[in-house]
Amino acid sequence: MGAAPTIHDSFLMTTTLPADTQQLTEATSVALARQIRFAKITPELTEQPIATSYVCTGVGKPVVLIPGFDSSILEFRRLVPQLATTAQVWAMDLLGFGFTERTSGAAMTPAAIKQHFYRFWQQQIGKPMVLAGASMGGAAAIDFALDFPEAVETLVLLDSAGFAAGPAMGKFMVPPLDGWATSFLKNPGVRRRISQQAYCDRTLVTPDAQLCASLHLQMPGWKEALIAFT
């Protein structure tokens, strides 16, 4: 596949995808990884720009895809090229997730995620969109649409979750339990079982699919951001 995709244009931050991106083998995975770019987004919550990972391809009405909890835009590798035949398709990683930069200057809360997403929409899209969120991405999409209805023409929810105060898991996210919990989520066997439950067609749970589901775990600050959000 060659070198891992890197940031482009004049954005000088040394943001890259994990080196294991080079181990992707399936055509849809390789193609989407090569399309990943990083936008320089500076929301009100921090003075420092946040390198925000996204893909944009196709021409037409903007359709924006938001992946689920502890996932990345590679979740949509098979869907993006199909939608791009009739629309301008965006897939982006929310604050604290996927390949988007984790920064100590930004709180990992639903409010911060929404504000970061709004700045991304203002800077990159700027017109009403079809907003589709999967699982926790659906929760973020609902939250966004309620506050910024002018930005959302249509809301599509894919097995959506919802935001609630004080999740049960949160009370366990204190040392050393927080480290144990994230180590559990990072375990290859655990992630394989999650993948198997996510696919209706189990033949799609290939080594490449499992790599897509775990590449973002190699991003700096993954553990800390996940603990902070939970």
Summary of the structure (lengths in Angstrom):
residues: 230
radius of gyration: 16.7
end to end distance: 35.0
largest distance: 49.1
contacts: 730
relative contact order: 0.15
helix: 43%
strand: 17%
